Amino acid sequence: MRVKSEIVIEQSSQTELTTQKTTVRSDLQRSFKAEIKRRIFKNKLLYLMILPGLLYLLIYKYVPMLGLVISFQNYKPYQGILGSEWVGFEHFIRLFSDSDFWMILRNTLVLFGLHIFIAFPIPIILALMLNEVKNLFFKRTIQSLIYIPHFMSWVIIVSISFVLLTMDGGLINELLVSLGMNKINFLMNSDWFRPIYITQVVWQSAGWGTIIYLAAISGVDPGLYEAAKMDGASKLRQIWHITLPAIRPVIIVLLILKIGDVLELGFEHVYLLLNASNRNVAEIFDTYVYVTGLLQGQYSYSTAVGLFKGLVGLILVVFANRMAKKFGEEGIY
């Protein structure tokens, strides 16, 4: 009897403890929901401001991801997604065995390398230089001038380049002729594609990129510079030991995000510069998807190429973020 009593008491204690845990969990859930509602109501105007951006991401970024399923099908528009034949990884096998795959991958990686090693550091350098300008009128004038190209479309930028570089009355070629030199076919010569491309990228994006870095530099404690001056540090020493370490977290985050776009350099810019003479150095995944998907109607194959691009970008972002955390940086998550 004594043993049975102890068992009954133990069971009742366990039941009571379980009931208490359930009650505490329910209270915590109610408290959490109430806190969420309170915060949403308190910051309702802020949430209302970000609502258009969230709707844009949902409608144009996440909902279309449902269509990735056709990369595993032989999709026919008249049959629809549900009626199309499943082919598994056939399109991916075709992609990796395509004779143009390695050419396209090489071109994409080379252009991405130009972005990382040339286009990415230039806004940092510009921000450091503008930060040292003391004349506000001159500083704001320079800022306005270098910001303007950001608001131009690639059609306008490439058109300006065409006017300057064309052999038929182009300003650059006319200048070369006046100097006694031969004309250069910049637009049809594959050797000139990459210099023209990266020059246009720098001209269009460098000024806008300085905004972020100037904002980060403005948050540096001026007392650090005063202390450095008292210690006899030159301007270059102040930049190297104070400014750059202060904006390093911003640089790391932007670099990680840039790495995620390794296979997505933008369709419009490259397509406008692409022609039969420079295709061997200009064809990238974005233009390849356009030609195979829209012009040739190979929807499943072009979707498989797009999925491959997205997976590579995701893997590189995760890897870069882990490496950043390994070296003591915050990363993006």
C-alpha positions in Angstrom: 0.0 0.0 0.0 2.8 2.4 0.9 4.5 1.8 -2.5 1.2 2.3 -4.4 0.6 5.6 -2.4 4.1 6.8 -3.4 3.4 6.0 -7.0 0.1 7.8 -6.9 1.7 10.8 -5.3 4.5 10.9 -7.9 2.1 10.6 -10.8 -0.1 13.4 -9.3 3.1 15.5 -8.9 4.1 14.9 -12.5 0.6 15.7 -13.7 0.6 18.9 -11.7 4.0 19.8 -13.0 2.9 19.2 -16.6 -0.2 21.3 -16.0 2.0 24.1 -14.6 4.3 24.0 -17.6 1.4 24.1 -20.0 0.0 27.0 -18.1 3.3 28.9 -18.1 3.7 28.2 -21.9 0.3 29.4 -22.6 0.9 32.6 -20.6 4.2 33.2 -22.4 2.5 32.7 -25.8 -0.3 35.1 -24.8 2.3 37.6 -23.5 4.4 37.3 -26.6 1.4 37.8 -28.9 0.3 40.8 -26.8 3.8 42.3 -27.0 3.9 41.8 -30.8 0.5 43.5 -31.2 1.6 46.3 -28.9 4.8 46.9 -30.9 2.9 46.8 -34.2 0.4 49.3 -33.0 3.1 51.5 -31.6 5.1 51.5 -34.8 2.2 51.2 -37.2 3.4 54.2 -39.4 6.8 52.6 -39.8 5.3 49.2 -40.8 3.0 51.1 -43.2 6.1 52.7 -44.8 7.8 49.3 -45.4 4.6 47.7 -46.7 5.1 48.6 -50.4 8.6 47.1 -50.2 7.4 43.9 -48.6 4.6 43.6 -51.2 7.1 44.1 -54.0 9.4 41.4 -52.6 6.5 39.0 -52.1 4.9 39.5 -55.5 8.0 39.8 -57.7 10.6 37.8 -55.8 9.0 35.0 -53.8 5.8 34.2 -55.6 7.7 33.6 -59.0 9.9 31.1 -57.2 7.0 28.7 -57.5 7.7 28.6 -61.2 11.1 27.1 -60.6 9.4 23.7 -60.7 9.4 23.8 -64.5 13.2 23.5 -64.5 12.5 19.8 -63.7 9.9 19.5 -66.4 9.6 19.6 -70.2 7.3 22.6 -69.8 4.7 23.2 -72.5 2.6 26.4 -72.1 -0.5 24.8 -73.4 -0.2 21.9 -71.0 0.6 24.0 -68.0 2.8 23.1 -65.0 0.5 20.3 -63.8 0.3 18.7 -67.2 3.9 19.0 -68.4 6.2 16.0 -68.4 8.7 15.5 -65.6 12.3 15.1 -66.8 14.2 15.4 -63.5 17.7 16.8 -63.9 17.8 16.5 -67.7 18.1 20.3 -68.2 20.9 20.6 -65.7 22.8 17.8 -67.3 22.3 19.6 -70.7 23.6 22.9 -69.2 26.8 21.4 -67.8 27.5 19.4 -71.0 26.8 22.4 -73.3 29.9 23.5 -75.2 29.2 27.1 -74.4 28.8 26.6 -70.6 32.5 27.0 -69.7 32.8 30.1 -72.0 29.8 31.7 -70.3 31.0 30.8 -66.8 34.4 32.2 -67.6 33.0 35.5 -69.0 30.7 35.9 -66.0 33.4 35.3 -63.5 35.9 37.6 -65.2 33.3 40.4 -65.3 32.4 39.7 -61.6 36.1 39.9 -60.8 36.3 43.3 -62.4 33.3 44.4 -60.2 35.0 43.2 -57.1 38.6 44.4 -57.7 37.9 47.7 -59.6 34.2 48.8 -59.2 33.8 47.9 -55.5 36.8 49.8 -54.0 36.3 53.0 -56.0 33.3 54.3 -54.0 35.3 53.7 -50.8 38.2 55.7 -52.2 35.9 58.5 -53.4 34.2 58.6 -50.0 37.6 58.9 -48.2 38.6 61.7 -50.6 35.3 63.6 -50.3 35.5 63.3 -46.5 38.8 65.3 -46.6 37.3 68.2 -48.6 36.7 71.1 -46.3 35.0 73.5 -48.8 31.3 72.6 -48.6 30.4 74.2 -51.9 33.1 72.3 -53.8 32.3 69.1 -51.9 28.5 69.2 -52.7 29.2 70.1 -56.3 31.4 67.1 -56.8 28.9 64.9 -55.0 26.1 66.1 -57.3 28.2 65.5 -60.4 29.2 62.0 -59.5 25.6 61.0 -58.4 24.0 62.0 -61.7 25.0 58.9 -63.7 23.2 56.7 -61.2 19.9 58.1 -62.5 20.7 57.3 -66.1 19.5 54.1 -67.7 22.0 51.7 -69.3 20.4 52.6 -72.7 21.5 56.2 -72.2 25.0 55.3 -70.9 25.7 52.9 -73.8 24.3 55.4 -76.3 26.8 58.0 -75.0 29.6 55.5 -75.3 28.5 54.7 -78.8 28.6 58.4 -79.8 32.1 58.7 -78.3 33.6 55.4 -79.6 32.0 54.7 -83.0 34.3 54.8 -86.0 31.8 56.9 -88.0 32.4 60.3 -86.5 33.1 59.2 -83.0 34.8 61.8 -80.8 37.6 59.5 -79.6 38.4 58.2 -83.1 38.3 61.7 -84.6 40.8 62.8 -81.9 43.0 59.8 -82.7 42.9 60.8 -86.4 43.8 64.4 -85.6 46.9 63.1 -83.7 48.0 61.1 -86.7 46.9 57.7 -85.4 44.6 55.1 -86.9 41.0 54.6 -85.9 40.1 51.8 -83.4 37.0 49.8 -83.7 36.2 49.9 -80.0 32.7 48.5 -80.2 33.4 45.5 -82.4 36.8 44.5 -80.9 36.5 41.8 -78.2 39.7 43.1 -76.6 37.9 46.4 -75.8 34.7 45.0 -74.4 35.8 44.5 -70.8 37.5 47.9 -70.4 34.4 49.6 -71.8 32.1 47.6 -69.7 33.9 48.2 -66.3 34.4 51.9 -67.2 30.7 52.3 -67.7 29.9 50.4 -64.4 32.3 52.6 -62.4 30.9 55.8 -64.0 27.3 54.8 -63.3 27.6 53.4 -59.8 30.7 54.8 -58.0 29.1 58.1 -57.0 25.9 56.5 -55.6 28.0 54.0 -53.6 29.8 56.8 -51.8 26.6 57.8 -50.1 26.7 54.7 -47.8 30.4 55.1 -47.0 30.1 58.8 -46.3 27.2 58.1 -43.9 29.3 55.5 -42.1 32.3 57.9 -42.0 30.1 60.6 -40.5 29.5 58.4 -37.5 33.2 58.2 -36.5 34.1 60.0 -33.3 36.0 63.3 -34.1 37.9 62.9 -30.9 39.8 60.0 -32.4 41.1 62.2 -35.1 42.1 64.9 -32.6 44.0 62.3 -30.5 45.7 61.0 -33.6 46.8 64.6 -34.6 48.2 65.1 -31.2 50.2 61.9 -31.6 51.6 63.2 -34.9 49.6 61.0 -37.2 49.4 62.1 -40.9 46.2 62.1 -42.9 47.0 58.8 -44.4 47.7 57.3 -41.0 44.4 58.6 -39.7 42.5 57.1 -42.7 44.3 53.8 -42.3 44.0 53.4 -38.5 40.7 55.3 -37.8 38.5 55.8 -40.8 38.9 52.4 -42.5 38.5 50.3 -39.3 35.4 52.3 -38.4 33.6 51.6 -41.7 34.9 48.1 -42.0 31.6 46.4 -40.9 29.8 48.3 -43.7 32.4 47.3 -46.2 32.1 43.6 -45.2 28.3 43.6 -45.4 28.3 45.2 -48.8 31.0 42.9 -50.0 29.0 39.8 -48.9 25.9 41.1 -50.7 28.0 41.8 -53.8 29.4 38.3 -53.7 25.9 36.9 -53.8 25.5 38.5 -57.3 28.4 36.6 -58.7 26.4 35.1 -61.6 23.9 38.0 -61.9 25.6 41.0 -63.5 22.6 42.5 -65.0 21.1 41.7 -68.4 20.4 45.1 -69.9 24.0 46.5 -69.8 25.7 43.5 -71.3 23.0 42.9 -73.9 23.4 46.4 -75.2 27.1 45.9 -75.7 26.9 42.4 -77.0 27.4 41.7 -80.7 28.7 38.9 -82.9 32.3 40.1 -82.7 32.6 40.2 -78.9 30.3 37.3 -78.0 33.2 35.1 -76.9 34.0 37.5 -74.1 30.6 39.2 -73.6 28.1 36.3 -73.4 27.0 35.8 -69.7 24.3 33.8 -68.0 21.8 36.7 -68.1 22.0 37.1 -71.8 22.1 33.4 -72.4 18.9 32.9 -70.4 17.2 35.7 -72.5 18.2 34.1 -75.8 17.3 30.5 -74.9 14.3 31.3 -72.8 12.5 34.1 -74.6 13.8 34.1 -78.1 14.0 30.3 -78.5 11.1 29.4 -76.2 13.1 26.9 -74.1 11.4 27.9 -70.8 12.4 24.9 -68.7 16.1 25.0 -69.8 16.4 28.8 -69.1 14.7 28.3 -65.7 17.2 25.6 -64.9 20.0 28.1 -65.7 18.4 30.7 -63.5 18.1 28.2 -60.6 21.7 27.3 -61.0 22.7 31.0 -60.8 20.6 31.4 -57.6 22.0 28.4 -55.9 25.6 29.5 -56.6 24.8 33.0 -55.2 23.2 31.5 -52.1 26.1 29.2 -51.4 28.7 32.0 -51.8 26.7 34.4 -49.5 26.5 31.7 -46.8 30.2 30.9 -47.2 31.3 34.6 -47.2 29.1 35.3 -44.2 30.7 32.4 -42.2 34.2 33.6 -43.2 33.3 37.1 -42.0 32.1 35.8 -38.6 35.2 33.6 -38.4 37.4 36.7 -38.6 35.3 38.6 -36.0 33.0 40.6 -38.2 29.2 40.7 -37.8 28.1 39.5 -41.3 24.6 39.9 -42.6 22.9 37.4 -40.3 
